[in-house]
């Protein structure tokens, strides 16, 4: 299969994984299942491998029809010659290969993450594609998924023990994971009953997301066991989030996380307490699977072991999240509140960063219109604004109750509005930090004029009218936002110094 002559003289590149061998030849990729048997996967017979190829073809055409072509037979003639031809009848079929259109391997998201080439627009689209895949996925039996959690934890622990991982951290991870599952089992049951357990992709690490023609495509979904892929949608999302953290792309993980929550509505806000367990399990599984990857020599074995160790370390950190906090960012229109909120979110523990709630988006949700639809003056009547702020406070309280941090982005021009959001933190028993951005009128007007496709309805006239606001007694820390976004970020970080210093937001060791 690796011989160029088999592919009409086209040079061949071979890639080995724990479950398959892929041969890249010209514009085509051929994937053959390895004759292996693991506790979670059985490709030990030709019939099983053919079935797995057929299932992979069927399942992945739902995610990536532009990649998956069909099934081809590898035949051996009586004289020993091998051929790859699905149509020929002569010769014994000795293997089955999945034929795919080859894509640019440099465009898988793991490579883009290594190069720090993940623009925000792409990250938001990745979240959109994952959310759309979940919306279209069929509901699945949640009893099997929930019953599998303890088996997954136990299997990971057994693999780490067998591989000689440090006994102390291994035991601590096992104990913390089991305790987290015991605390959250009822919530998992509730989500299963509500339809949040679905037949998902199941293996959404970054190597299985590729950019084709400028758009992200999910591929190589799990085909060998529907139970393994029938999971809570947050567990499916969690693989991509965890892997972005592993590649030290916390800001990217936070962007995907927030965009996913944004397009999913509020349906997952009461389940954020699941994230430490789900993310940690994903990191542990990745570490475990790497241990089974075949190696050519001792140098490669050591490299894979080091990679497995790093995922294990991440699993240990994720299962023990830092406590939450509430940050409110206020300021008149054009001061850069929303940009600062996005920039700060990844710095706020626990991973993958704070949930950002934006009043402009909340107002559009209040009127059930798209974010970029312009609202009239009636949408800014005092009673509407009061309802919008009350909704933000309620959502922030729900998120804090799940042990997750929140950043609320709104003007907060009135003393009662600032006092109300501070009370949310007090009621939840979490630290509160208020920031109020300031900038001169000319700067604010210039920024408003540059906005395109944004949820804000602010105009130059709005900015001028805000000059006459009576802000009252200011309890928020005032931050000069007249400079560059990075300067504003640095000033905000200085004001939040103790907050940021007290968290561990490292993505990897």
N, C-alpha and C positions, 0 to 999 in steps of 0.2 A: 504493500500500500504506500510505502514511502519512496518507492522507486519511480523516478520521473517517467520511465518507459510505460508504466501502468497508466499514466495520465497523458499519453501522447506527447511525451517529451517535456511537459510543463514541470518546472522545479516544484518540489513539495516541501512544505514545512509541517513538522509533526508537533502536536501539543498533547501532553498527557495530563489527565486528571485522575482522581481516585476512582471514577466510575466509567471513564470513556477515554478514547483516543481520537483526536481530530486531525485530519489530514487536509491541509490548505494547498490547493493546486489551482493557480490562475484565479478565475472568478468563482470557483466552486469550492465548497468545504464538504468533506465527507466525515461523518461521525459514526464511530463504531463503539458499541458497548463493550467494556472489558468483562471478561469471564470471571467475575468476582461475586462474592456473597458476603454481605454485611448484615448486622442485625436489622437494619432498616431498608435493605436493598438486596435483591437476588437476581443477578444476571448469569447464573451459573450454567444455564443450558441455552442452546441455540434458539429453542422455541421461546424461552423467556426474553431473550435479547430481541427477537423479532417483534414480540408483543410490545416490549418497551419502546422500540423505535416507532411502531404504529401509534402508540399512545402519545409519545412525544410529538409526533407530527400533528395529531388531532388537536391536542391541547394548545400547542404553541402557535398554531395558525390563528387562534383567537387573539393572541398577543402580538404576533409578528408575521402576518401573512406574506410580507415582502421578503422574508428570509427563508422560510421553509418550503422546499420544492416537492420532495417525495421520497419514496423508499427504493433502494437499489440492492440487488443481490450481488454478493461476491461469490463467484463460481470458480470451481477448479475442474479443468478438463482432464481426461484420462492420462494425458502426458504430463500433468502437473502444472500446466499453465493456468494462471489466475486471470480472471476478467471481471470487470464491474459493469454489469449490464442487467437491467431489470427485465428486459424483453426476451433475452435468449433463453431457450429451453434446454440447451445441452450443457452438460457439466453439473456437478454436484454443488448445491448451495452450501458453502461452509461458513458464511457470515452474512449479516445484514448491515447495511450502511444507510444512514439518514443523509440525504443530499440537501444542501442548503446553498443559497446565494451567499457568497463571501462578502463581508463588509470590511471596512477599514478598522483593523484591530486597535489602532491608535485612538479610535474614537469611543472605546468603551469608557464608562465613567470612572473606573478605577485609574485609568491612565490620565484622564483629564484632571482627576483629583490630585494625582502625583505632581502634575504640572501647574496646579492652582489655576486651571483654565475652566472654571465653572461660573459663568456669568449669572447674575440673578435671574434673568429671563429664562435661561435654561433650567435653573433649579425650580422655578415656579412651574414650568411646563412638566418637569419630572413629577412634581407633586400632583399636577392635574392628571397626568397619564395614570399614575398609581390610583388616584381616587376614582377615575373613570373605570379602571379595571375592577375595582371593588364594587362599584355601583352595578356593573353588568354581571358580576360573578353570581352563580346560583347559591342559594342558601345551603348550608350543610349541617349535618348532625353535630351539635355542640357537645354532646356527652362524650363522644370519642376524643374530641380535641381536649377537653378538660381532663379526661382520664390519662391523656398522654403526657401531661405536663410533668408529673412526678417521674414518669419513666424517662423523659428527656433529661431531667436533672440528674437522676441516678446514672443514666448512661454516660453523661458527660463526666461525672465524678469518677466512675469506673475507668474511663479512658485516661483521665488525668493521673489517677493512681498507677495504672499500668505503665504510663509513659514516664513515671518518675518525677512528676511535678511535686513541689514542696508540699509536705503533708499538712502543715498548718493552714496556709491560704486555701488549699483544696477543701479541707474540712470546713473552714469558715464560709467559703462560697456555697458549699452544699447546704450547710445549716441555714444560712441567710436566705437562700433560694427557697428552701422548703417552708421556712417561716413566712416568707412573703406570699407564697402560694396559699398557705393556710388562711392568711388574712384576707386574700383577695378572691378566694374560690367562689364565694357567693356573688361577687360582682361579675366574675367570668360567666357564671350561670345566667345572670340577668341579661348580659349582653348576648349570650347564645340564644336565649328566648326571644330577644328583640331583633334577631336576624343579623347580628354582627359577626357571626361565624359563617364563612363562605369558602367556596372552592377557589382559593387564591392562587397567585403565582407560586408562592411557597419558598422561593430561593432568591430573593431580591437583593443579593449583595451586588456591589458595584460592577463586578465583572459581567453581570447579566443584564446590564442596561447599556445600550449603545446609541450613539447619535448618528442617524442616517438622514441625509438631506436636511440637516439642521434641526431635526426633531428627535426626542428620545424615544427609543423602542425597547420594550421589555422582551426578553427572550430566555430560552433554556429554563422554562418553568418545570416544576417537579411533575413527572409523569408516572414514576414507578410505584407510588402509593398515594391514593386519593386522601387517605386519612392524614398523612403528613402535610398535605397542602390544604386541608380543610381546617382552617384556623381563624382566630380572631383577626379582623382586618388590621388592627393596630400591631399585631405580631408580624404581619406581612410587611407593613410599612416600617416596622422597627428594624428589619434587617438592613434596609438602605440607610436609615438614620444612623444605626450603630456603625456601619462601614464608613460613612462619611466622617464620623468621629475618629475612627481608627486611622484614617488618612489625615488626621489633624485638620479637618475642615469643619470645625464647630459652627462657624457662621453659616456655612452651606447647609449643615444639618438643621440648624435653627430655621433657615429660610424655607426648606422643604416642609418641616414640621408645621410652621405657622401657615403656610399656604394650604397644606392639606386640611388643617382645621378650618381655615377660612372657607374653602369650597365645600366642606362637608357640613357646614352649619354648626349647630351646637351639640350634635348628637354624641360627640366623643368627650365633651368637657367633663362629664362625671365619671370618666374612666381613666383619667390621666395618672391616677395612683397605680395603675398597672404597668406604667412605663419602666420603672426600675427593674422589675422582674422580667418583662418581655425583652427589653434591650440587653440585659445581662445574659439571658438565655441565648439570645442570638449571638453574642460575642463568644460565649462558651461553646456553642455548636460550631462556630467557625474555627475555633481553636481545635476542637475535636476532629473535625473533618480534615483539617490540614495534616494532622498526625497520620492519616491514612493515605496521603498523597504519595505516589511512587517517586523514588529519587534515583538519579543516575550515579551519583557519587557521594562521598562524605561531605564535600563542600555544599552540595545542594541540600543534603539532609540537615546540616547545621542551619542553613538559611531558612528552611521551612520550619525547623524547630523554633528558631528565634521569632518567626512570624506567629507561630502558634502561641508562644509565650506572651507576645504583646497583646493578642486577643484575650488570652486568659487574664492578664493584668487589667484590661479594660472591663472584663466581666466582673471582676472583683470590685472595681470602683463604681460601676453602674448600679450594683445591687445595694449600695449604701449611699443614697443621695443626700445632699445637704438640705437643710430646712428651707422652706420657701420664704419669699418676701414680696412686698407690693411696692412698685415704683409708679408714681404718677408724673407724667411730663406735660406741663402746661405751657402756654405762650400764645400770643396773638398770631393770626394767620400769617404765614410766610416766615416764621422764625425757625422752621426746620424740625418741628416736633416729630413728625412721622419718620423722617430719615434717621433722626437720633434714636428713636425707639427701636428701629430695625438694627441699627449699628450696635446698640447696647445689649440687645436681647440675648445674644450668644454668650455674653459675659456673666449672665445671671444664672446661678445654679438653681435647681438641679438641671443636668443635661436632659434634653438637647437645647436648653435655654428657655427664657421666659416666653409665655404666651403674650402676644401683643394684641391689645384691644384698642381699636381706633374709632373715635366718635364719628368721623366722616362716614366710615363704612357702616357703623351701627345705625346711623340716620337713614342710609339707603335701605338697610334691612327693615327698618321701621316702616318704610313706605313700599317695601317689596319691589324695589327696582334695582337694576344693575348698578354697579359701583360708579360707572362713568355717566349715568343719567343725571342731567342737571336738574336740581330741585329749585322751586320758586320760593319767594319770601314766606309763603304760608308754612313751609316746612321748618322755618326758623322762629316760629312763634314761641313765646316763653313756655307754654304748656308742652309743646313738642320737645323742646330742648330739655325740659325737666324729665320727660319720659325717657329720652335717650340716655341721659346721665344716670337715671335710676337703673336702666337696663345694663349699662356698663358696670355699675356697682354690683348688681346681682350676679352677673357673669363672673366678675372678678372673685366674688365670694365663693362661687362654685369651684373655681379653679384652685383657689387657696385651700379649700376643704379637701382637695385631692392631693395636697402636698406639693403643688407646683407653683412656681412664681409667675407673676403677672406684671406687665407694663401697660398702663392705661394712658393713651394718647388723646388728649382733648384740650380745648382752650383753657378751661378752669379759670375763667375770668372773674368769677364771683366767689366771695368768701364761703358761702354755704356749700358750693360745689367742692371746694378744696377740703372743707371740714368733713363733708360726707364721705369722700373717698378715703380720708384718713381713718374714719370710723370703721370702714370695712376691714382694714388691717388690724385695728384694735380688737374688733369682734372675733377675728380669726386668730388673734394672739401671735401675729407675725410682725417683723420689722416693717416700718413704712418710711419711704423717702420721697419727698416731693421736689421736683425741679421745675423752675419757671424760666423759659427761654426769653431773652430780650434781644431786639435788633431795631435799628432805626427804620423809619417809614420807607425811605427810598430803597433800602435793602429788601424789605419785605415785599414791596410792590414789584421789584425786579424778579424776585423768586417766583411770585405768583404768576407773572407773565410767562415764565419759562415752563410752567406745568403743562403736560400733555397726558391725556388718558388717565387722569387721577381722580380719586373719589371726592376730593375737596371741591366745594362750590365757591370758594373764596374768589373775589375779584378785587380790582384796585379800589373800587368803591367801598367794599367791605373792609379792606385794610384801613382806608382813611376814616371810616366811621368808628373803628375800634380804637383810634387814637384818643377818643373821648371817654373810653371806659374808665370807671372808677374801680380800680382793682382792690381797694380796701387794704386791710392789714395783710401783708404777704408773709405767710409762714413757710412757703416753699423756698428752697435755695435758688437764688437768682443766678442764671448762667448766661454769660455774654455769648450770643449766637450770631454775632455780626460777621464773624470770620468764615473760614472754610469749614465744611462738615467735620473734618478731622480735628480741627481746633476745638470745635464745639464738643466733640466726643471726649477729647482730653480733659476739657474743663468739667464735663459731667462726671467723668471717671474720677477726677480729683475730689469732687463733691461726694461721690459714692465710695471713696477710697477704702474705708473699713468694710463696706459691703462686699466689694470685689476681692479684697485681700482675704476675707474670711471664707471664700468658696474655692473649690477645686474644680475648675472648668477645663483642665487638661484633657485633650482628646485622646492622647495616647502617651505611652512612655517614650 
